[in-house]
Amino acid sequence: MTLLRPAVGFVSFARRLAHTILLGGVPIPMEFIDVPLDKMPQFEQLSNELFELEETQLDVFKPSVLSNSRQNSKKAAYGGLIFAQALAATERTVDDSMRPHSTHSYFILNVDTTQPLEYRVRRIRDGRSFCTREVDAVQNGKAAFSMQISFHKPEPQSIIHQSEMPKVPPPENCIGFRKAIPFLKQKIESGELSPTDSVRKRIQGYDSIVYTSDTDLFEMRPTDIEAYYGISKDARPKMCFWMRTRGDLSSQDSKLHRHLIAYNTDSVLVGTAVRPHYAHNFHPSMLFSLDHNIWFHSPDMRADEWLLYETESSIARDARAFITGRLWTRDGTLLLSTAQEAIIRTRQEPSRI
């Protein structure tokens, strides 16, 4: 299909079509939008393997997988995987009636995917209603990651309230990373889009490697693709993403779904803070998550159903950005909240928006 830049009248008409999206003024054809989940062979087996842990001695666990498509470096493990595996390790040491409700973690050193890693769990306290665990990811004798988790046994309700889910287009009307990137590269090469050098490098570099991989577990669809990719210069550091696994899961194991969702919550927080600055040609010299924290509000969640991840960076200064997130079911139930701080460095003048 040959794509032409539409006339203004067609643009206004196209915006009213249920499944039409405009990217930089160009309508995206249906084959780039309404794409079913991949039928990945052994998808569920791959998902389970990420959290298979061998207990080598009491409360010490060794993962079977450290490397996957989410990392930017072949040797540096994806932080969300380390977080989720550490959570899985601590859950092996508590009664099934206990559910994680609060986690606080720090990324201390890069985890080398070519070297052995072990999760060492410490049982801090076991109470009737709550229990506490600490876990370190240790590599070459050094702690590379540390987390504290609190577990809570379900109790009768007392007070109930929650915020309202933001109003955004449904996932069927949004384009995912895997489909947006080839489309954007095509438009850039043809001259129909002229992004900043920073945006161009991100699309043609990191995003093309990570988000188009056939082994990436999640389908991610920003509700405002122009803002996410820095095509819109008035974008703010507040974004929403629809997410779900790229394959269906037959498992009813709430732990597997929780671990997969925890794995993915780390994926877009730093980007929420930095990507609006790409529209102003900001070039980071370092991006690194310093910590990652999750508060689970509900034990009932499915990773293979559409969930809305709302993220916002309320402040960035002194080379650090603070980002928060909230994850919603499609019907508006708040499942969890996240918070993260990241180090963002540059060799150029600071970017201000």
N, C-alpha and C positions, 0 to 999 in steps of 0.2 A: 504494500500500500504506500502510495506517495502522499506525504503530509505537506500541506501548504499552510502558511500563516493565514488564519481566517480573517474575514472582514469583521468590523465592529458589530454589525447586526447579527452575524452568525455567532459571535462570541456570546452575546447576551442570550441568544436562543440556546446555545449549547450549555450554558450554566444551568438551565432549567431542566436539562435531561437527567433522568434518574441516575444513569451510569456514566456520565461524561465528566471528565476532569480536565482542567486546563493547567498546563505546566509552562510557565514563561510565555503565556499567551497562545500556546499550541495545544490543540485538543489531543488527548491520548486515546488511541484506538482501543476498542474493547479487548483485543487480545493481550494488551498490557495490563488490564485491570481485573477482569472477572476470571481469575485463575484459580482452579480448585487446588486443594492441598496435594502436595506431591505424594505419590504412592511409593514411598521409599521402601525398598526391600529391608526386612528385618528392622524396621524403624523402632519398634518397641524394645527389641533386643539391644539396639544401640543405646536407647535411653536408659535402660536398666544397667548396662555396663558402666556408665558414667559413675554410678553410685555403688558399684560392687566393691566392698571393702573386706580385706582379709584381716582377721584379728590375729596378729603375730604373737602377741602376749596380752595379758589382761589390760584392757582399755587402750591398747595401741593398735592402730589400724593402718593398713597399706592399701592405697587405691590401685585399681587395675588399669585406669586410664588417666593420663595427665594432659595429653595433647588433643586439641580439637580445633575446628575452623575459626573459633571466635578470637583467637589471639592474634595480635599484630606481628609478633615475632615467632619464628619457628621454635625457639627455645624457651620463650617466656609463656607460662601458663596463663590462661584467662582467669581473672580474679573471681568471676562469678562461679566458675567451676570449683575453685578452692573453697569458696564460701559454702557452697551447697554440699560438697563432700565433707567438710568439717561439721556441718549441721547433721548430716547423715551419721557421722561417727558418734556424735554425742547422743543421738536418738537410740543408738544401739545399747546405751548404758542406763536407760531409764525405763520404767514400766510403761506399757502401752497406753495406760490410762492418762499418762502425762503428755501434754502437748506443748510445743514451743510457742511462747507468746512474745518474747523479747530477745533480741540478739544485738550485740555490740562487738564490732570486729575492727582489726587494724591490719592493713597490708604493710608489712615491714620490709621485706626483700622480694625481688622477683623469684618465682619458683621456676627452676630449670626443668623443662620437660624431659631432658635426657638423663636426669639423675634421680635416684630413689627418693621418695618422700614418705613420711609417716605422720599420722595424726595421733597425738598423745592427749588423751582425755583425763581430766582430773575431776573427781566427784567432790564438789565443794560442800554440798548439803543435800540431804534427802528429807523433806518434810511431808506432812500429810497432804497439804494443798499445793505446795511449791517445791521444786528442786532446782538446783543450780549446778551447771557444769562449765568448766573452762577447757579449751582445746587449743593446742598449738600445732601448726603444720611445721615440721622440723625437717630440714634438709642439710646435709653435711654438718650436722651438729649444731645448726643455728635455727632459731625460730624465724620463719619467713612470714608467718601469719598467725594471729592470735585472736580468739573470740571467746566471749562469755555469753552463755545462753541461760535463760530462765524458762522453766517449764511449769505449767499450771494444770491441775486436775479440774475438769469442768464442774461448775457450780450452778445452783439456781440463779436465775436472772435477778438483778436489782434495779438499776436504771438503764434505759435504752434510748439512744439517739444516735444520729450520724449526719454528716454533711450530705449535700446533694451532688450527684454525679454531674460533671459538665456536659453541656449539650454540644454534641459533635456529629459529623456525618457518620453513618453506619459503616462497618468495615467493607461491605460490598461496594461502597462508593469511594473507597480509598485505594491507592496504588501502593504495593509493597516495595521494599528495597530491591528485591531480586528482579523486579520488572522495571522499576524506575531507572536503575543504573544503566542498562543497555539503551533505554530510550534517551536518557540525558546525554550519554556519550555520542549517540547518533546525532542529536540536535546540536551538540557542541561542534562536532566534526563538520557538519553541514553549514555552520555559521548561523543557525537560527537562534541559538542561545549564546550569549557572550558573558559568562560568569567571570568573577575575579580569578586570578591565578590560584589563590588559596582554595576556592571552591573546586576549580578544575583538578587540582592535584588530589584533593580528597576523593572526588568521584572516580578518577582514573587510577588511583593508588589503593589506599586502605579499603575503601568501600567495595571496590571491584574484587578485591581478594576475599574479604570476609563475608560480605552479604550476598554474594552470588554463589557461594560454595554449595555443592550438592550435599555436604554433610552438616550444614548448619541446621540446628534443631527447630528453630522458630521462624514463623512467618511474622514479619513486623510491617505494619502499615501506618505511617504517620497520617494524621488527619489533615495536616497542612504540609504537603510535600515541598512547596516552594520555600516556606519558612525553614524547614529542616535542612534543605540543601543550600541555604544562603542565597537563593535567587531573589527573594524578597528582602530588600534592604531595610525595611521597617520592622523586620521580625524581632521579637523579644525572646528572652530566655525562658519561655514557657511553652510546652508542647504536649501533645497527646498522641499515643500510639495504640492501635489495636494489635494484640499479639495472641498467638496460639501456636501450638506445635504443628509442624509440617506434616505430621502423620497422626492418625487416630490411635488412641490408646485403649486397649480392651481392659487394662488393669483398673480395678477399683481401689487399689492401694493408695490411700490418701497421702502416705509418705512420698511415694514416687511423684505424684502431682505436685506436692509441696516443694520437693527438691528441685524439680524442673523449673517451677516458677521462680524459686529463689535464685537459681542459676541465671535466669534471664533478667532479673531486676537490676543487675549491675551493668547491663549492656548499653544503656542510652543516657545515663545520668550525667556523665562528664560532657557528652555531646550536647545536652540541653544547655549547658552553660556556655560552651565555646562556639557552637555552630552559628549563632546569629552574628558573631564577630567575623566569620569567614566572608560574609557579604561585604565587609569593609577591608578585605584583603589582609586579615590577621593571619600570621604564620606562627603557630606554637613551636617551640623547640623541645618542649616536654609536656606530656599529658599523663597523669598518673593518679589513680584513685588512692587516697590515703586511708580511707576506712569505708565500711559499709554496714548499715544497720537496718534491721527489719523488725517491725512490730506486726505480728499476725493477729488479726481481729476475728478470723473465722477459720475453723479447721476444714470446712467444706469448700474445696476448690478443685477445678479440673483444668489441667494445662492444655487440653485439646479443645477447649471451647474459647470463643472470642472473649478476651478480657481487655479493658481499657486502662492503659498506664498513663496517668497524668503526672507530668514532671515540671518542676520549676526551680530556677536558680534565683533566689531572692537577693543575693549579694555576691560580688566577687571583688576582691582587693588583696593587696599584699601577696600576689601570686597564688592565692587560694580562692576556690569557688565553693560555695555551699549550695547543695541541691537536695530537694525533697521530692518524694513521689507518693502517689496513691494509686492503688490497683482496684479496679471495679469490675464486677460481673456486668454482663450486658443489661441485666434488669435493674442495675443501680445499687447492688450490695457492695459495700466497701470491705474488701478482703484483707488488705494489708497496707501499711505505710512504710516508706523507706526514707533514709537520710544518708547523705554522703558528702564528704569534703574531698576536693581534688587539688593537686598542685598543677598549675598551668604556667609555664614559663615561656618567654620569648626573647629573641635577640634584637627586636625592633622596638619602636615606640609603643607604649600601651594603647590598646584599643578601647574606646569608650562609646557606649551606645545609650 
